[in-house]
Amino acid sequence: MSSTIPATLDAVTTLGDLARFHGAGRPDVEALWFEGRSTSYRDFDQLTNRVANGLLAEGVEPGSRVGFMDKNSDHFYQLVFGCAKANAVSVGINWRLAPPEVAYILNDSRAEVLFVGPDFYPLVERIRAEVPTLRRIVAMEAGQPEWTPFTAWRDGQPAHDPGVAVTTDDVAIQMYTSGTTGHPKGVQLPHRCFFDLWRYPPAPDMAFNEWTESDVNLVAMPSFHIGGVGWGIMGIRPGARNVIVREFEPGSTLEMIQRFRISKLFLVPAAIRMVLQHPQARTTDYGSVKYIHYGASPIPLDLLREALEVFQCGFVQLYGMTETTGSATYLPPEDHDPRGNERMRSAGKPFPGVRLKVVDEAGRPLPARQVGEICIASPVNMLGYWNLPEATATTLIDGYVHTGDAGFLDEDGYVYVHDRVKDMIVSGAENIYPAEVESALFGHPAVADVAVFGVPDERWGEAVKAAVVLKPGARVSADELIGFARGRIAGYKLPKSIDFIAELPRNPSGKILKRELRKPYWEGMSRNVN
């Protein structure tokens, strides 16, 4: 679309048009608040114009990738929407990654411009020579004399609308997810992924999904996750007020809730637990909070009871993945019973417009309560993986994303996640593929064989554990191995513990039987995810 302003919110189909719509219709309303800096919707529209014009002046063409590596801020959303107006693709980089992982994402995406925060200047300086496509680096704050500071770069651009043609099927955001092969995959999310699910009439139990201009939204999850950037866009869509914190911290979360009268927020269960453990948890005023949305894992019954008692608001579980632009199913507040019920073990039912099926290994649909792979058909499914046609073809089949989660549907259409088909660990809402960790540990000269798997963890849901077979005569401690891997992968992927064993269990074809390794740690659990 051009720079014509849509007549109604329902007519908005691109992120750029969303900024234009609210800039014209709600110019003086605060769009973003971050660390004392307030941005109105008029200013947001004009600032995103400046970002778009700056990118065009840098020679960024339609479809080019633009990297961002920093913690949460209002400037991040200026970049996302500015990229959208220039028909460029924003690539948020997980700032917890190790230097080789960051270099891989920049090279894989062929990023031409990178915006980087001060905490990560040394990392980017270290890998700069390894990323030949990178033509320009912009510093989000002062402190790196070779790179122009963001505000100076942005404010030196004209404020007029760039008028670049953008369609709802053009890619807006590319997010990287961990991969079974050890390398992350770039999930391409077109503009339609942030609008098309809203076109379906809501179900009667979806009051939690109704947003108004009076809502105040807290954005606390990291922007490189769909639960961060997607949640921020969720609040911008209706023209709500969005309060952004640099990174999640229990004390600041409580402060923001009370200070800004937050009405909606998204947290993972591990974060909810941390908030409840904070000394101010029971003296904070939660009277403004209508709903707390949570995802990445179901909420333990004991934690729900405590949360309901303290927060006195509705809880909504959301289930999905980056490939489905986040939420595909919801468990409404009505199904959150402090006494416990069967549905609380589920991940809810599909949003209007979403279809679920559970299939066997041959791809055949299974009847209710038979365990197979959960598949999701949604109008906001990804376009595909960047430059990975084979991976796309095995994940996106006949309009369904094959999630890699094993589970079943009940007679009412609620989905229950039982296990994982893909060999993945979810720790504190971060997806960790054992192949990445195994590859990092294998490089140590003392390691003959290694298997990595997830075990239950009260705080993080799951923790990474490694079983290691040493070479004959070799000696190495667990701490030494973990220290060795630290320079090769992100800290959150490192094993929390290592068991040294004589031999890994394998089947006749030589495949490691990870279920046998996991089994002792999951005994007594109702399912093999936590």
GUVO-222837 format. One line per 4 residues: their letters; for each residue x, y, z of C-alpha. Coordinates in Angstrom, 2 decimals. Each point is the difference from the previous one (the first is absolute). Layout:
BEGIN
a) X/Y/Z  ...
//
This chain:
BEGIN
msst) 0.00/0.00/0.00  1.01/3.64/-0.38  -0.09/2.65/2.69  -3.81/0.35/-0.21
ipat) -1.45/-0.15/3.51  -2.54/-2.83/0.47  -3.51/1.14/0.94  -0.49/-2.56/2.79
ldav) 2.16/-2.21/2.17  -1.44/-3.08/-1.72  1.34/1.35/-3.29  3.59/0.08/1.30
ttlg) 2.06/-2.81/-1.55  3.63/1.07/0.51  2.03/1.21/2.97  0.78/3.25/-1.78
dlar) -3.68/0.71/-0.52  -0.62/-0.69/3.69  2.41/2.81/0.94  -1.66/2.29/-2.55
fhga) -3.51/-0.85/1.22  0.67/0.82/3.65  2.24/2.95/-0.85  -2.96/1.60/-1.75
grpd) -2.80/-1.21/2.29  1.63/0.13/3.46  2.90/2.44/-0.49  0.28/1.26/3.58
veal) -0.46/-3.36/1.78  3.12/-1.54/1.52  1.02/-3.04/-2.06  3.20/-1.01/1.80
wfeg) 1.60/0.73/3.33  3.55/-1.11/0.72  2.20/1.13/2.88  -1.57/3.45/0.18
rsts) -0.17/0.51/-3.77  -3.53/0.42/-1.33  -0.96/-0.34/-3.66  -3.43/1.02/-1.33
yrdf) -1.60/-1.79/-2.92  0.62/3.10/-2.16  3.69/-0.06/0.90  0.15/-3.76/-0.46
dqlt) -1.33/0.35/-3.54  2.49/2.76/-0.84  2.97/-1.71/1.66  -0.67/-3.22/-1.89
nrva) -0.08/2.09/-3.20  3.46/1.29/0.88  1.28/-3.54/0.62  -1.43/-1.16/-3.32
ngll) 1.57/2.92/-1.87  3.31/-0.66/1.74  -0.02/-3.61/-1.12  -0.85/1.03/-3.57
aegv) 2.89/2.48/0.09  2.28/-2.86/1.10  -0.97/-1.84/-3.19  -2.24/-2.53/1.73
epgs) -2.29/-1.48/-2.64  -3.35/-1.82/0.37  0.52/-3.37/1.67  3.42/0.90/1.43
rvgf) 0.68/-1.10/3.57  0.77/2.46/2.79  1.41/-1.33/3.29  -0.74/1.17/3.52
mdkn) 1.91/-1.15/3.07  -0.92/1.72/3.21  -2.28/-0.36/2.99  -3.56/1.30/-0.07
sdhf) -0.66/3.66/-0.75  -2.40/2.34/-1.78  2.65/0.39/-2.71  -0.37/-3.67/-0.87
yqlv) -3.62/0.57/-1.08  1.02/3.08/-1.97  2.41/-2.24/-1.89  -2.53/-2.81/-0.58
fgca) -2.63/2.38/-1.34  2.58/2.06/-1.88  1.26/-3.14/-1.73  -3.61/-0.84/-0.82
kana) -0.53/3.39/-1.68  3.17/-0.51/-2.08  -1.12/-3.56/-0.85  3.12/-1.30/1.72
vsvg) 0.03/-2.93/2.43  1.01/0.47/3.63  2.05/-2.79/1.56  0.08/0.00/3.79
inwr) 3.07/-1.80/1.35  -0.03/-1.84/3.31  2.46/2.02/2.07  0.69/-3.01/2.21
lapp) 1.75/-1.81/-2.85  3.74/-0.61/-0.23  2.06/1.85/-2.64  0.10/-2.89/-2.52
evay) -3.80/-0.32/0.21  -0.52/3.72/-0.61  2.37/-0.09/-2.98  -1.93/-2.94/-1.43
ilnd) -3.34/1.85/0.16  1.43/3.16/-1.54  1.58/-1.99/-2.83  -3.01/-2.25/-0.53
srae) -2.38/2.97/-0.20  2.50/1.99/-2.09  -0.64/3.00/2.22  1.15/3.24/-1.60
vlfv) -0.51/2.37/2.94  0.28/-0.86/3.70  -1.32/2.00/2.93  1.78/-1.03/3.18
gpdf) -0.27/0.95/3.68  2.91/0.97/2.25  0.09/-3.29/1.91  0.91/-1.74/-3.26
yplv) 2.51/2.39/-1.58  2.97/-2.25/0.92  -1.71/-3.09/-1.43  -0.82/1.70/-3.31
erir) 3.50/1.49/-0.22  1.37/-3.52/0.41  -2.04/-1.53/-2.83  -0.21/3.00/-2.33
aevp) 2.59/-1.37/-2.44  -1.90/-3.30/-0.23  -3.15/1.62/-1.44  0.78/1.25/-3.53
tlrr) -3.58/1.06/-0.87  -0.10/2.52/2.86  0.44/3.46/-1.51  -0.99/2.20/2.92
ivam) -0.17/-0.27/3.80  -2.05/2.48/2.01  0.54/0.29/3.77  -3.22/0.15/2.02
eagq) 1.77/2.27/2.50  3.19/2.04/0.07  3.29/-1.58/0.99  1.32/-1.51/-3.22
pewt) 1.72/2.81/-1.96  0.12/-1.90/-3.30  -3.77/-0.53/-0.15  -2.62/2.74/-0.34
pfta) -2.38/0.16/2.99  -3.55/-1.03/-0.83  -1.77/3.25/0.87  2.46/2.06/-2.08
wrdg) -0.36/-2.44/-2.90  -3.81/-0.01/0.25  -0.50/3.72/0.53  2.18/0.85/-2.96
qpah) -2.60/-1.53/-2.32  -3.11/1.71/-1.43  -3.31/-0.58/1.80  -2.16/-0.34/-3.10
dpgv) -1.61/-3.35/-0.75  2.30/-2.09/-2.25  -3.00/-1.21/-2.03  1.56/-3.40/-0.74
avtt) -2.45/-2.59/-1.31  -0.49/-2.80/2.54  -2.49/-2.88/-0.12  -1.40/-2.14/2.80
ddva) 1.93/-2.97/-1.42  3.40/1.71/0.17  2.21/-1.25/2.83  0.11/2.41/2.95
iqmy) 1.97/-1.86/2.65  2.46/-2.89/-0.09  0.47/-1.79/3.32  2.59/-2.69/0.64
tsgt) -0.85/-3.21/1.81  2.31/-2.77/1.14  0.35/-2.88/-2.42  0.36/-3.75/0.22
tghp) 3.14/0.18/-2.14  1.79/2.36/2.36  -0.65/3.17/-2.03  -2.96/2.34/0.58
kgvq) -2.60/0.47/-2.73  -1.38/3.34/-1.15  -3.79/0.02/0.33  -1.51/2.43/-2.51
lphr) -3.11/1.80/1.28  -1.85/2.13/-2.58  -2.08/3.03/1.02  -3.17/-2.13/-0.18
cffd) 1.23/-1.98/3.01  -0.72/2.99/2.26  -3.51/0.70/-1.27  -1.82/-2.90/-1.62
lwry) -1.01/-1.90/3.14  -1.87/3.10/1.23  -2.37/-0.23/-2.97  -1.89/-2.94/1.53
ppap) -2.92/0.66/2.40  1.06/-0.81/3.58  -1.40/-2.91/1.97  -2.21/0.80/3.05
dmaf) 2.84/-0.80/2.44  2.51/2.36/-1.64  -0.59/3.21/1.97  3.70/-0.16/0.90
newt) 0.83/0.64/-3.67  -2.05/3.19/-0.21  2.29/3.04/0.06  -1.07/3.60/0.42
esdv) 1.76/3.33/-0.30  -0.01/0.24/3.80  2.07/-3.16/0.49  3.52/0.32/1.37
nlva) 2.26/-2.77/-1.23  3.23/-1.13/1.68  2.68/-1.26/-2.41  2.51/-1.92/2.12
mpsf) 1.03/-3.06/-2.01  3.07/0.33/-2.30  -0.60/1.55/-3.40  1.83/-2.77/-1.85
higg) -2.83/-2.37/1.05  -3.45/-0.05/-1.56  -1.26/0.38/3.59  1.82/3.35/0.07
vgwg) -0.35/1.64/-3.41  -3.37/-1.65/-0.64  -1.36/1.18/3.34  1.22/3.53/-0.65
imgi) -1.71/0.06/-3.39  -3.11/-1.44/1.68  -0.19/3.12/2.17  0.79/2.44/-2.82
rpga) -2.71/-1.47/-2.25  -2.98/1.38/1.99  1.83/3.24/0.83  0.59/-0.90/3.65
rnvi) 2.69/1.44/2.24  3.09/-2.24/0.05  2.45/0.05/2.89  3.32/-1.64/-0.95
vref) 2.62/-1.25/2.45  3.58/-0.63/-1.13  -0.14/-3.58/1.25  -2.15/-2.03/2.34
epgs) 0.78/0.48/3.67  -2.55/-0.82/2.73  0.39/3.25/1.90  -0.37/2.26/-3.04
tlem) -2.99/-2.04/-1.17  -1.75/0.66/3.30  0.96/3.67/-0.11  -1.39/0.44/-3.52
iqrf) -3.24/-1.78/0.81  -0.75/2.38/2.85  1.48/3.18/-1.49  -1.63/-0.21/-3.43
risk) -3.15/-1.90/0.94  0.84/-2.86/-2.36  -3.08/-1.85/-1.27  1.60/-2.77/-2.07
lflv) 3.35/-1.74/-0.03  1.63/-3.14/-1.34  2.41/-2.08/2.10  1.29/-3.55/-0.06
paai) -0.80/-2.17/3.06  3.61/0.22/1.23  -0.30/3.80/0.00  -3.34/-0.14/1.83
rmvl) 1.68/-2.09/2.69  2.84/2.53/0.34  -2.47/2.88/0.36  -1.89/-1.86/2.72
qhpq) 3.25/-0.65/1.87  0.89/3.70/0.09  -0.33/1.72/3.41  -2.41/2.61/-1.45
artt) -2.28/-2.57/-1.64  -2.62/0.17/2.74  0.04/3.76/0.54  -0.36/1.05/-3.66
dygs) -3.36/1.33/-1.21  -1.26/-2.24/-2.83  -3.41/1.63/-0.28  0.58/1.05/-3.63
vkyi) 1.09/-3.44/-1.26  -2.72/-1.71/-2.04  1.91/-2.92/-1.48  3.39/-1.65/0.20
hyga) 0.77/-1.97/-3.12  2.65/-2.69/0.22  1.59/-2.51/-2.34  2.93/-2.32/-0.74
spip) -1.32/-2.54/2.52  -3.11/-0.78/2.06  -0.19/1.55/3.45  0.42/-2.40/2.96
ldll) -3.13/-0.21/2.15  1.73/1.21/3.18  1.44/2.99/-1.86  -3.43/0.83/-1.46
real) -1.61/-0.09/3.44  2.56/2.43/1.37  -0.21/2.23/-3.08  -3.81/0.18/0.15
evfq) 0.15/0.85/3.69  2.56/2.77/-0.48  -0.88/1.53/-3.38  -3.80/-0.41/0.17
cgfv) -0.33/0.08/-3.80  -0.74/-2.28/-2.94  2.68/-2.37/-1.28  0.24/-1.07/-3.62
qlyg) 2.35/-2.66/-1.33  1.20/0.44/-3.60  1.58/-2.76/-2.07  1.82/0.36/-3.27
mtet) 3.45/0.52/-1.43  1.95/2.50/-2.03  -1.12/-1.78/-3.17  -3.65/0.73/0.91
tgsa) 0.76/3.63/1.02  -0.53/-1.03/3.57  -3.46/-0.83/1.29  -2.03/-2.63/-1.81
tylp) -2.01/-1.27/2.98  -1.27/1.48/3.24  -1.11/-1.31/3.36  -2.48/2.62/1.24
pedh) -0.28/1.23/3.59  -3.14/-2.09/0.50  2.06/-3.18/-0.35  2.52/1.05/2.69
dprg) -1.39/-1.72/3.07  2.03/0.32/3.24  -1.40/-3.38/1.04  1.47/-1.54/-3.14
nerm) -1.74/-1.52/-2.99  0.93/-2.00/-3.07  -0.03/2.99/-2.32  2.72/1.71/2.01
rsag) 2.38/-2.66/-1.28  -0.85/1.06/-3.54  1.32/2.86/-2.14  -3.54/1.08/-0.80
kpfp) -2.02/0.09/-3.20  0.62/1.65/-3.37  -0.63/3.68/-0.62  -2.73/0.67/-2.57
gvrl) 1.59/-0.50/-3.41  2.49/-2.60/1.27  -0.33/-3.74/-0.67  1.79/-2.76/1.92
kvvd) 0.64/-3.62/-0.79  2.09/-2.76/1.52  1.69/-2.38/-2.43  1.91/-3.27/0.14
eagr) 3.46/-0.59/-1.51  -1.56/-0.42/-3.44  -1.84/3.32/0.28  -3.43/-1.58/0.50
plpa) -2.42/1.83/2.36  -0.59/-1.76/3.31  -3.24/-0.17/2.01  -0.52/1.70/3.36
rqvg) 2.42/-0.90/2.81  2.48/-1.81/-2.25  3.50/1.47/0.26  1.72/1.21/-3.14
eici) 1.61/3.16/-1.37  -1.97/3.22/0.49  -0.50/1.96/-3.24  -1.32/3.56/-0.33
aspv) -1.68/1.63/-2.99  -0.32/3.74/0.52  -0.37/3.10/-2.17  3.06/1.36/1.82
nmlg) 2.33/-2.94/-0.61  3.47/0.91/-1.23  0.84/0.44/-3.66  2.81/-2.52/0.47
ywnl) 3.59/-0.25/1.18  2.47/2.41/-1.60  1.99/-1.76/-2.73  -0.92/-3.46/1.36
peat) -2.50/-1.50/-2.44  0.47/-3.57/1.26  -0.53/0.96/3.65  -3.05/2.03/-1.05
attl) -1.42/-2.94/-1.95  0.31/-2.35/2.99  -1.52/2.49/2.46  -2.70/1.77/-2.03
idgy) -2.10/-2.69/-1.66  -3.35/0.71/-1.69  -0.39/3.18/2.02  0.78/-1.64/3.35
vhtg) 3.07/0.74/2.10  1.27/-3.28/1.47  0.95/1.18/3.48  2.25/-2.83/1.14
dagf) -2.15/-0.26/3.13  -1.64/-3.31/0.77  -3.46/0.11/1.53  -3.67/-0.65/-0.55
lded) -3.33/1.75/-0.44  -2.91/-0.71/2.31  -3.63/-0.28/-1.07  -0.50/3.76/0.41
gyvy) 2.99/1.00/-2.09  2.37/0.87/2.85  3.60/-0.91/-0.74  2.25/-1.75/2.54
vhdr) 3.77/0.13/-0.44  1.38/-3.35/1.11  3.60/-0.09/-1.19  2.18/1.26/-2.82
vkdm) 0.47/-1.69/-3.33  2.93/2.31/-0.70  2.93/-0.32/2.35  -0.51/3.35/1.70
ivsg) 0.38/1.39/3.53  -2.02/3.01/1.19  1.74/1.78/2.87  -1.41/3.29/1.27
aeni) -1.88/0.42/-3.33  3.21/-0.43/-2.03  0.02/-2.80/-2.58  3.22/-2.00/0.17
ypae) 0.85/-2.75/-2.46  2.38/-2.61/1.41  1.89/-0.17/-3.30  1.39/3.49/0.64
vesa) 1.17/-0.90/3.50  1.37/-3.39/-1.05  1.99/1.63/-2.78  1.54/2.47/2.47
lfgh) 0.98/-2.77/2.46  1.29/-2.38/-2.69  2.80/2.41/-0.80  1.74/-0.70/3.31
pava) 2.90/-2.43/-0.50  -1.05/-2.14/2.99  -3.54/-0.69/-1.28  -0.67/-3.25/-1.87
dvav) -3.78/0.10/-0.02  -2.73/2.30/1.29  -3.77/0.19/0.25  -1.94/3.06/1.15
fgvp) -3.58/-0.05/1.27  -2.41/1.89/2.24  -0.85/-0.77/3.61  -2.66/1.59/2.25
derw) 0.97/3.24/1.69  -2.22/1.77/2.52  1.08/3.50/-1.00  0.54/-0.25/-3.77
geav) -2.36/-2.84/-0.91  2.83/-2.05/-1.48  3.76/0.05/0.41  2.67/-1.17/-2.42
kaav) 1.84/-3.17/1.04  2.81/-1.75/-1.84  1.10/-3.62/0.18  3.67/-0.22/-1.01
vlkp) 2.24/-2.94/-0.85  3.68/0.83/0.33  2.79/-1.30/-2.19  2.12/-2.77/1.59
garv) 2.34/1.49/2.58  -1.42/3.51/-0.37  -0.94/2.09/3.03  -2.09/3.16/0.08
sade) -2.42/1.50/2.50  -3.56/1.11/-0.68  0.96/3.61/0.68  2.85/-0.20/-2.51
ligf) -2.31/-1.37/-2.70  -2.63/2.66/0.65  2.69/2.68/-0.09  1.26/-1.38/-3.32
argr) -3.47/0.21/-1.55  -0.63/3.50/1.37  1.96/1.68/-2.75  -1.83/-1.89/-2.73
iagy) -3.70/0.22/0.95  -2.27/2.30/1.99  0.10/-0.30/3.78  -3.63/-1.12/0.29
klpk) 0.79/-3.02/-2.20  2.81/-1.25/2.23  -0.60/-3.19/1.99  -1.01/0.65/3.59
sidf) 1.44/-3.41/0.87  2.05/-2.76/-1.64  -0.05/-3.72/0.71  3.08/-2.01/-0.99
iael) -1.01/-3.49/-1.11  1.80/-2.97/-1.54  -2.21/-0.36/-3.06  -3.02/1.66/-1.61
prnp) -3.04/-2.25/-0.59  -0.60/-0.58/-3.72  -2.42/-1.96/-2.15  1.21/-2.61/-2.54
sgki) 0.43/2.68/-2.66  2.22/2.03/2.32  -2.44/2.78/0.88  0.35/1.31/3.56
lkre) -3.02/-0.92/2.13  -0.54/3.35/1.70  -3.31/-1.16/1.42  1.95/-2.50/2.09
lrkp) 2.30/2.75/1.25  -2.93/2.30/0.79  -2.21/-2.63/1.61  1.40/-0.01/3.57
yweg) -0.37/3.77/0.30  -3.62/0.08/-1.19  -1.35/-2.83/2.14  -3.14/1.05/1.82
msrn) -0.72/2.84/-2.45  -3.34/-0.02/-1.83  1.71/0.85/-3.30  3.45/0.37/-1.44
vn) -0.04/3.79/-0.28  0.02/2.39/2.94
//
